[in-house]
Amino acid sequence: MEFKEIYKKVYFSREDKRRRSMNFIFFLQGIPETIGVIALSLAFARIQLRWGPIIAAGTVISITGSIIRALPITLGIHTIATLLLCVLFVTKATRISPAKGFIAITASVAVLLFLEMIIHLCLVNSIGLNLQTISHDSLLWTLIGLPQAVILFILALVISRVKTPALGGWKI
Protein backbone atom coordinates (compact mmCIF):
# COMPACT_ATOMS: atom_id res chain seq x y z
CA MET A 1 0.00 0.00 0.00
CA GLU A 2 1.17 3.46 -0.78
CA PHE A 3 1.38 6.23 1.77
CA LYS A 4 -1.48 8.15 0.10
CA GLU A 5 -3.80 5.15 0.35
CA ILE A 6 -2.96 4.58 4.01
CA TYR A 7 -3.39 8.28 4.75
CA LYS A 8 -6.78 8.38 3.03
CA LYS A 9 -7.92 5.28 4.90
CA VAL A 10 -6.87 6.69 8.29
CA TYR A 11 -8.11 10.21 7.53
CA PHE A 12 -11.54 9.11 6.31
CA SER A 13 -11.99 6.67 9.19
CA ARG A 14 -11.25 9.57 11.58
CA GLU A 15 -13.71 11.77 9.69
CA ASP A 16 -16.38 9.06 9.88
CA LYS A 17 -15.82 8.69 13.63
CA ARG A 18 -15.99 12.46 14.05
CA ARG A 19 -19.24 12.64 12.05
CA ARG A 20 -20.77 9.82 14.09
CA SER A 21 -19.77 11.50 17.36
CA MET A 22 -21.15 14.82 16.09
CA ASN A 23 -24.47 13.12 15.27
CA PHE A 24 -24.60 11.65 18.78
CA ILE A 25 -23.72 15.02 20.29
CA PHE A 26 -26.41 16.68 18.17
CA PHE A 27 -28.95 14.20 19.56
CA LEU A 28 -27.72 14.96 23.06
CA GLN A 29 -28.77 18.58 22.60
CA GLY A 30 -31.51 18.30 19.96
CA ILE A 31 -33.77 15.83 21.71
CA PRO A 32 -34.05 17.73 25.02
CA GLU A 33 -34.55 21.02 23.17
CA THR A 34 -37.37 19.58 21.06
CA ILE A 35 -39.00 18.02 24.11
CA GLY A 36 -38.69 21.37 25.90
CA VAL A 37 -40.22 23.29 23.00
CA ILE A 38 -43.18 20.90 22.83
CA ALA A 39 -43.69 20.99 26.61
CA LEU A 40 -43.50 24.79 26.73
CA SER A 41 -45.93 25.16 23.83
CA LEU A 42 -48.40 22.84 25.55
CA ALA A 43 -48.04 24.86 28.75
CA PHE A 44 -48.68 28.07 26.77
CA ALA A 45 -51.81 26.46 25.30
CA ARG A 46 -53.03 25.36 28.75
CA ILE A 47 -52.73 21.64 28.01
CA GLN A 48 -51.77 19.30 30.84
CA LEU A 49 -48.18 18.08 30.52
CA ARG A 50 -48.17 14.33 29.87
CA TRP A 51 -44.50 13.47 29.66
CA GLY A 52 -44.85 10.10 27.90
CA PRO A 53 -46.26 11.47 24.63
CA ILE A 54 -44.14 14.63 24.91
CA ILE A 55 -40.87 12.69 25.24
CA ALA A 56 -41.82 10.22 22.49
CA ALA A 57 -42.84 12.97 20.06
CA GLY A 58 -39.81 15.13 20.89
CA THR A 59 -37.46 12.23 20.28
CA VAL A 60 -39.06 11.22 16.97
CA ILE A 61 -39.28 14.82 15.73
CA SER A 62 -35.66 15.54 16.68
CA ILE A 63 -34.37 12.40 14.97
CA THR A 64 -36.46 13.19 11.88
CA GLY A 65 -35.07 16.72 11.84
CA SER A 66 -31.50 15.48 12.07
CA ILE A 67 -32.10 13.01 9.23
CA ILE A 68 -33.46 15.86 7.09
CA ARG A 69 -30.47 17.97 8.15
CA ALA A 70 -28.09 15.28 6.86
CA LEU A 71 -29.70 15.29 3.41
CA PRO A 72 -28.11 17.37 0.65
CA ILE A 73 -30.86 20.00 0.60
CA THR A 74 -31.03 23.70 1.31
CA LEU A 75 -29.76 24.81 4.69
CA GLY A 76 -32.57 25.50 7.15
CA ILE A 77 -35.15 23.16 5.64
CA HIS A 78 -34.72 20.84 8.62
CA THR A 79 -35.72 23.69 10.96
CA ILE A 80 -38.92 24.39 9.03
CA ALA A 81 -39.71 20.66 8.90
CA THR A 82 -39.10 20.30 12.64
CA LEU A 83 -41.37 23.25 13.42
CA LEU A 84 -44.13 21.90 11.20
CA LEU A 85 -43.81 18.44 12.76
CA CYS A 86 -44.11 20.00 16.22
CA VAL A 87 -47.24 21.89 15.14
CA LEU A 88 -48.64 18.70 13.59
CA PHE A 89 -48.07 16.76 16.81
CA VAL A 90 -49.58 19.45 19.03
CA THR A 91 -52.67 19.84 16.85
CA LYS A 92 -53.26 16.11 16.25
CA ALA A 93 -52.56 14.93 19.81
CA THR A 94 -54.50 17.69 21.57
CA ARG A 95 -57.65 19.70 21.02
CA ILE A 96 -55.71 22.81 19.95
CA SER A 97 -56.59 24.47 16.66
CA PRO A 98 -53.79 24.60 14.07
CA ALA A 99 -53.53 28.40 14.41
CA LYS A 100 -53.20 28.23 18.19
CA GLY A 101 -50.73 25.35 17.87
CA PHE A 102 -48.60 27.31 15.42
CA ILE A 103 -48.62 30.36 17.71
CA ALA A 104 -47.71 28.24 20.76
CA ILE A 105 -44.83 26.50 18.95
CA THR A 106 -43.58 29.80 17.52
CA ALA A 107 -43.66 31.40 20.98
CA SER A 108 -41.75 28.44 22.43
CA VAL A 109 -39.11 28.64 19.70
CA ALA A 110 -38.81 32.40 20.33
CA VAL A 111 -38.18 31.67 24.01
CA LEU A 112 -35.58 29.05 23.00
CA LEU A 113 -33.82 31.52 20.69
CA PHE A 114 -33.81 34.18 23.41
CA LEU A 115 -32.40 31.73 25.96
CA GLU A 116 -29.80 30.52 23.49
CA MET A 117 -28.66 34.05 22.77
CA ILE A 118 -28.48 35.04 26.45
CA ILE A 119 -26.78 31.84 27.62
CA HIS A 120 -24.24 31.85 24.82
CA LEU A 121 -23.38 35.51 25.37
CA CYS A 122 -23.06 35.08 29.13
CA LEU A 123 -20.92 31.97 28.86
CA VAL A 124 -18.77 33.36 26.07
CA ASN A 125 -18.06 36.46 28.13
CA SER A 126 -17.42 34.52 31.34
CA ILE A 127 -15.23 31.81 29.75
CA GLY A 128 -13.36 34.26 27.56
CA LEU A 129 -13.67 32.28 24.33
CA ASN A 130 -15.01 33.75 21.15
CA LEU A 131 -18.14 32.38 19.51
CA GLN A 132 -16.25 31.08 16.49
CA THR A 133 -13.99 28.91 18.65
CA ILE A 134 -16.95 27.48 20.56
CA SER A 135 -18.93 26.77 17.38
CA HIS A 136 -16.09 24.61 16.02
CA ASP A 137 -16.01 22.45 19.17
CA SER A 138 -19.21 20.42 18.93
CA LEU A 139 -18.97 18.99 22.45
CA LEU A 140 -18.50 22.42 24.03
CA TRP A 141 -21.30 23.86 21.88
CA THR A 142 -23.63 21.08 23.06
CA LEU A 143 -22.68 21.46 26.71
CA ILE A 144 -23.33 25.19 26.50
CA GLY A 145 -26.70 24.46 24.87
CA LEU A 146 -27.97 21.99 27.47
CA PRO A 147 -28.89 24.60 30.12
CA GLN A 148 -31.44 26.17 27.77
CA ALA A 149 -33.23 22.81 27.46
CA VAL A 150 -33.34 22.56 31.26
CA ILE A 151 -34.70 26.10 31.48
CA LEU A 152 -37.39 25.22 28.91
CA PHE A 153 -38.48 22.29 31.12
CA ILE A 154 -38.58 24.52 34.20
CA LEU A 155 -40.55 27.22 32.36
CA ALA A 156 -43.03 24.62 31.10
CA LEU A 157 -43.56 23.30 34.63
CA VAL A 158 -43.94 26.79 36.13
CA ILE A 159 -46.34 27.98 33.43
CA SER A 160 -48.32 24.76 33.75
CA ARG A 161 -48.68 25.44 37.49
CA VAL A 162 -49.59 29.12 37.06
CA LYS A 163 -51.95 28.70 34.09
CA THR A 164 -54.21 25.87 35.18
CA PRO A 165 -54.45 23.34 32.33
CA ALA A 166 -57.86 22.85 30.73
CA LEU A 167 -59.44 19.48 31.31
CA GLY A 168 -59.67 17.09 28.39
CA GLY A 169 -57.00 18.76 26.32
CA TRP A 170 -55.52 15.53 24.97
CA LYS A 171 -57.04 13.44 22.20
CA ILE A 172 -54.70 10.50 22.77
CORGIPE-V56440 format. One record per backbone hydrogen bond with DSSP energy under -1.0 kcal/mol. CO is the residue of the C=O (numbers start at 1). NH is the residue of the N-H. Records with the same first field share a line. If there is no record, write none. Layout:
CO: NH / NH
This chain:
2: 6
3: 7
4: 8
5: 9
6: 10
7: 11
8: 12
9: 13
10: 14
11: 15
12: 16
13: 17
14: 18
15: 19
16: 20
17: 21
18: 22
19: 23
20: 24
21: 25
22: 26
23: 27
24: 28
25: 29
26: 30
27: 31
29: 33
30: 34
31: 35
32: 36
33: 37
34: 38
35: 39
36: 40
37: 41
38: 42
39: 43
40: 44
41: 45
42: 47
43: 46
46: 166
50: 54
51: 55
52: 56
53: 57
54: 58
55: 59
56: 60
57: 61
58: 62
59: 63
60: 64
61: 65
62: 66
63: 67
64: 68
65: 69
66: 70
71: 73
74: 77
76: 80
77: 81
78: 82
79: 83
80: 84
81: 85
82: 86
83: 87
84: 88
85: 89
86: 90
87: 91
88: 92
89: 93
90: 94
93: 171 / 172
97: 101
98: 102
99: 103
100: 104
101: 105
102: 106
103: 107
104: 108
105: 109
106: 110
107: 111
108: 112
109: 113
110: 114
111: 115
112: 116
113: 117
114: 118
115: 119
116: 120
117: 121
118: 122
119: 123
120: 124
121: 125
122: 126
123: 127
124: 128
130: 134
131: 135
132: 136
137: 141
138: 142
139: 143
140: 144
141: 145
142: 146
146: 150
147: 151
148: 152
149: 153
150: 154
151: 155
152: 156
153: 157
154: 158
155: 159
156: 160
157: 161
158: 162
159: 163
169: 95
